[in-house]
């Protein structure tokens, strides 16, 4: 567990819920949860026009990277696993470091940034993999996360057990032309993290605390990993729901908060534009987004167990859900259900 203090003026969320549709949404969520229709749901928070539209918290079983907390009452200050929502925040961090000139441009060769692995760096096939290929999960490297995240056949789990996680991620067999095929990979995120750590000269979680958390007034956070000194960039971050919503609101505000440009606006534009398709959704630089051509109406960070933070520019809205359905193939259904069956009618009623 890590914590940082901030002397910056905290960027605060309005705590007034003065919208009838939001109050009705809260009541419907509580009734459905009591009836057993929202199993595993922990928390919901919706910001509309920069104010809290609806918020609800529930009791339920939870864990931290597989370590059980038992049943606990969740609330606005409860730290929660973000799982792969973490990846999207690593994308924000790369944009910050890029603007500071501390990491290479996205069209640079990925393997060229790892001269410590001369055999890999000398491989002509690997030399064509770019940093952007990693950011869009199109490295062409063999990677399989279809098994649960407690199974060492899962490539991300195997990477965490490997003596050198960076070499493990980079040395996998090339099975597709780089830049051609989207393949979900925590290894890609880990390699991007390594570029941030190398370029900034400080551990990436501490750099994020300084450059992203501090300007937003985020002072309570955790970052899990195989050791306290080796936090996992692909899945280890823990935040409370209000602080994750602050990040979403900052994105909605073009990267600024409290009069400060936290993330470059041009990075948000390029990283949250569709670069490839996952088959059902479009994908940017570690961000999921609505399918279709042109600027997406919403972008989302999505994590194992039903974690979701969605930013909807069309509605000026931030939607955050925490759930505890870890390693369940249908965990995505709870946040989608809350959005479709509870949030959408509430917005129409407002």
C-alpha positions in Angstrom: 0.0 0.0 0.0 1.3 3.4 -0.9 0.1 6.8 0.0 1.1 10.3 -1.0 0.3 13.7 0.4 -0.5 16.7 -1.8 -0.2 20.4 -1.2 -2.0 21.2 -4.4 -5.5 22.6 -4.2 -7.7 19.5 -4.3 -10.0 19.3 -7.3 -13.3 18.5 -5.7 -16.5 16.9 -6.9 -19.8 18.5 -6.2 -21.6 16.3 -3.6 -25.1 17.6 -4.3 -27.6 15.3 -6.0 -30.3 17.7 -7.1 -31.5 15.7 -10.1 -34.7 13.7 -9.9 -33.6 11.1 -12.5 -30.4 10.4 -10.4 -32.4 9.9 -7.2 -34.7 7.5 -9.0 -31.7 5.6 -10.4 -30.3 5.2 -6.9 -33.6 3.9 -5.6 -33.9 1.4 -8.5 -30.4 0.2 -8.1 -30.9 -0.5 -4.4 -34.2 -2.3 -5.0 -32.6 -4.5 -7.8 -29.6 -5.3 -5.6 -31.8 -6.4 -2.7 -33.8 -8.6 -5.2 -30.6 -10.3 -6.3 -30.6 -8.8 -9.8 -27.2 -7.1 -9.5 -25.0 -9.8 -8.0 -21.4 -8.7 -7.3 -22.1 -5.0 -7.8 -20.1 -2.9 -5.3 -20.4 0.7 -6.3 -21.8 3.1 -8.9 -21.0 6.7 -9.4 -22.2 9.0 -12.2 -21.1 12.5 -12.9 -23.2 14.7 -15.2 -22.0 18.2 -16.1 -19.3 18.0 -13.4 -21.7 17.1 -10.6 -22.8 13.9 -9.0 -25.9 12.6 -10.7 -26.2 9.3 -8.9 -24.2 7.3 -6.4 -24.8 4.0 -4.7 -22.7 1.5 -2.6 -23.4 -2.0 -1.6 -22.0 -4.8 0.6 -20.3 -7.7 -1.0 -17.3 -10.1 -1.1 -14.1 -8.5 -2.4 -10.5 -9.3 -2.9 -7.1 -7.7 -3.7 -5.5 -9.6 -6.5 -6.9 -12.9 -5.2 -6.5 -12.2 -1.5 -9.9 -12.2 0.0 -11.4 -9.4 2.1 -14.5 -11.3 2.8 -17.8 -9.4 2.8 -17.5 -5.7 3.4 -19.5 -2.6 3.0 -18.2 -0.5 0.1 -18.3 3.3 0.1 -16.9 6.4 -1.5 -13.6 6.0 0.3 -13.1 2.3 -0.2 -10.0 1.4 -2.2 -10.9 -1.1 -4.9 -8.9 -3.2 -7.4 -9.1 -1.5 -10.8 -7.5 -4.4 -12.5 -7.1 -3.5 -16.2 -8.5 -0.1 -15.8 -4.9 0.4 -14.7 -3.8 0.0 -18.4 -5.7 3.0 -19.5 -4.1 5.2 -16.8 -0.7 4.0 -18.0 -1.6 5.4 -21.4 -2.3 8.8 -19.8 1.1 8.6 -18.1 2.9 7.9 -21.3 1.3 11.0 -22.8 2.5 13.1 -19.9 6.1 11.7 -20.1 6.1 12.2 -23.9 5.2 15.9 -23.5 8.1 16.2 -21.1 10.5 14.6 -23.7 11.2 11.7 -21.4 10.0 8.8 -23.6 10.4 8.1 -27.3 7.8 9.0 -29.9 5.2 6.3 -30.7 6.6 5.5 -34.1 10.0 4.5 -32.6 11.1 0.8 -32.6 10.0 -0.8 -29.3 12.9 -3.3 -29.1 15.4 -0.6 -29.8 14.6 0.8 -26.3 15.8 -2.4 -24.7 19.6 -2.6 -25.5 20.0 -4.7 -22.4 18.6 -7.6 -24.5 21.0 -7.5 -27.4 19.8 -10.8 -28.9 16.2 -9.4 -29.1 17.3 -6.0 -30.2 19.3 -7.6 -33.1 16.3 -9.6 -34.4 15.2 -7.9 -37.6 11.6 -9.1 -37.2 11.3 -7.6 -33.8 12.8 -4.3 -34.9 9.7 -3.5 -36.9 7.5 -3.5 -33.7 6.8 0.1 -32.8 5.8 1.6 -29.5 2.4 2.4 -31.0 2.0 -1.3 -31.8 2.4 -1.9 -28.0 0.0 0.9 -27.1 -2.6 -0.6 -29.5 -1.9 -4.2 -28.5 -0.8 -5.1 -32.1 2.8 -6.2 -31.4 2.3 -9.5 -33.2 3.9 -11.3 -30.3 2.3 -14.5 -29.0 0.2 -13.8 -25.9 -2.8 -15.5 -24.3 -4.9 -14.2 -21.4 -8.0 -16.4 -22.0 -7.3 -18.5 -18.9 -8.2 -16.9 -15.5 -5.8 -14.6 -13.7 -4.9 -17.3 -11.2 -3.7 -19.7 -13.8 -0.1 -19.8 -14.9 -1.1 -20.7 -18.4 -2.3 -17.1 -18.6 0.5 -15.1 -20.2 0.1 -12.2 -17.7 0.3 -14.5 -14.7 3.3 -16.3 -16.3 5.0 -12.9 -16.8 4.6 -12.0 -13.1 6.3 -15.3 -12.2 9.1 -14.9 -14.7 12.6 -13.8 -13.4 12.5 -10.8 -15.8 9.0 -9.7 -16.7 10.3 -7.3 -19.4 12.3 -9.9 -21.2 9.4 -12.3 -20.9 7.0 -9.9 -22.6 9.5 -9.0 -25.3 10.9 -12.4 -26.2 7.6 -14.1 -27.1 7.3 -15.6 -30.6 6.2 -13.4 -33.4 3.0 -15.0 -34.7 1.4 -12.0 -36.6 2.8 -9.1 -38.6 3.4 -6.2 -36.2 0.6 -3.6 -36.4 -1.8 -6.0 -38.1 -3.7 -8.0 -35.5 -5.2 -6.8 -32.1 -4.4 -9.3 -29.3 -5.1 -8.4 -25.7 -1.8 -8.2 -23.8 -0.7 -7.1 -20.3 2.8 -7.6 -21.6 2.4 -4.7 -23.9 1.4 -2.5 -21.0 4.3 -3.7 -19.0 6.8 -2.8 -21.7 5.2 0.7 -22.0 5.6 1.0 -18.2 9.3 0.2 -18.5 9.8 3.0 -21.0 8.2 5.4 -18.6 10.4 4.2 -15.7 13.6 4.3 -17.9 12.8 7.8 -19.3 11.8 9.5 -16.0 14.4 7.8 -13.8 11.7 7.0 -11.2 9.4 4.2 -10.6 6.3 4.6 -12.7 3.8 4.5 -9.8 5.6 7.3 -8.0 5.8 9.3 -11.3 2.0 8.8 -11.7 1.5 10.0 -8.1 3.4 13.2 -8.9 2.1 13.9 -12.3 -1.5 12.6 -12.3 -2.7 12.0 -8.7 -1.3 15.1 -7.0 -2.9 17.7 -9.4 -6.3 15.9 -8.8 -5.9 15.8 -5.1 -5.7 12.0 -5.0 -3.9 11.1 -1.8 -5.1 7.6 -1.0 -4.0 4.8 -3.4 -2.5 1.4 -3.5 -0.6 -0.5 -6.2 -0.2 -4.3 -6.0 2.5 -6.4 -7.6 4.6 -9.4 -7.0 6.6 -7.4 -4.5 6.1 -3.9 -3.1 9.0 -2.7 -5.2 7.6 -4.2 -8.4 4.0 -2.9 -8.9 2.1 -4.3 -11.8 1.4 -1.8 -14.5 -1.2 -4.0 -16.3 -3.5 -4.5 -13.3 -2.3 -3.5 -9.9 -3.8 0.0 -9.2 -6.3 0.5 -6.4 -8.3 3.7 -6.0 -11.6 4.7 -4.5 -14.5 5.4 -6.9 -14.5 9.2 -6.4 -10.9 9.4 -7.3 -11.3 7.4 -10.4 -14.2 9.6 -11.3 -11.9 12.6 -10.9 -9.7 11.2 -13.6 -12.7 10.7 -15.8 -13.8 14.3 -15.3 -10.3 15.5 -16.1 -10.5 13.7 -19.4 -13.9 15.1 -20.1 -12.4 18.6 -19.4 -9.7 18.1 -22.1 -7.0 17.0 -19.7 -7.2 19.9 -17.3 -8.2 20.2 -13.7 -8.0 23.0 -11.2 -6.6 25.4 -13.8 -3.8 23.0 -14.7 -3.2 21.0 -17.8 -2.6 17.6 -16.4 -2.6 15.5 -19.5 -1.9 17.1 -22.9 -5.1 17.6 -24.9 -3.4 16.4 -28.1 -2.5 13.1 -26.4 -6.1 12.5 -25.3 -7.2 13.1 -28.9 -4.7 10.6 -30.4 -4.9 8.0 -27.6 -8.7 8.0 -27.5 -9.1 7.8 -31.3 -9.9 4.4 -32.9 -6.7 2.8 -34.1 -7.9 -0.8 -34.5 -10.9 -3.0 -33.8 -11.3 -5.7 -31.2 -14.1 -7.3 -33.1 -16.9 -5.7 -31.1 -15.4 -2.4 -30.0 -12.7 0.0 -31.3 -9.5 0.4 -29.4 -7.0 3.3 -29.0 -3.9 3.5 -26.8 -5.1 1.1 -24.0 -8.6 2.7 -24.3 -11.8 0.9 -25.4 -14.3 2.9 -27.4 -17.6 2.8 -29.2 -17.5 1.1 -32.6 -18.0 3.0 -35.8 -16.1 5.7 -37.8 -15.1 9.1 -36.6 -14.7 10.4 -33.1 -16.3 8.0 -30.6 -19.1 9.3 -28.4 -17.6 7.4 -25.4 -14.3 5.9 -24.3 -13.8 3.4 -21.5 -11.3 1.8 -19.2 -12.4 -1.8 -18.5 -11.1 -4.3 -15.9 -11.5 -7.9 -14.7 -14.4 -8.5 -12.4 -16.7 -5.8 -13.8 -14.6 -2.6 -13.3 -15.5 0.2 -15.7 -14.9 3.9 -16.1 -16.6 5.4 -19.1 -16.3 9.0 -20.4 -19.1 10.1 -22.6 -18.4 13.4 -24.4 -21.7 13.5 -26.0 -23.6 13.5 -22.7 -20.8 15.3 -20.7 -20.9 12.3 -18.3 -18.6 10.1 -16.4 -19.8 6.6 -15.4 -17.9 4.4 -12.9 -18.7 0.9 -11.7 -16.9 -1.3 -9.3 -17.8 -5.0 -9.0 -16.4 -8.2 -7.5 -17.1 -10.8 -10.2 -13.4 -11.5 -10.7 -12.3 -14.1 -13.3 -15.9 -14.6 -14.5 -16.3 -14.5 -18.2 -19.6 -12.6 -18.1 -18.4 -10.0 -15.5 -18.9 -7.3 -18.2 -22.7 -7.8 -17.9 -23.1 -6.0 -14.6 -21.7 -2.6 -15.7 -23.5 -2.9 -19.1 -26.8 -3.7 -17.2 -26.4 -0.7 -14.9 -25.7 1.5 -17.9 -28.6 0.2 -20.1 -31.3 -0.6 -17.6 -30.7 2.1 -14.9 -28.6 5.0 -16.2 -30.2 5.4 -19.6 -33.8 5.6 -18.3 -32.6 8.0 -15.5 -31.1 10.3 -18.1 -34.2 10.2 -20.2 -36.3 11.0 -17.1 -34.2 14.0 -16.1 
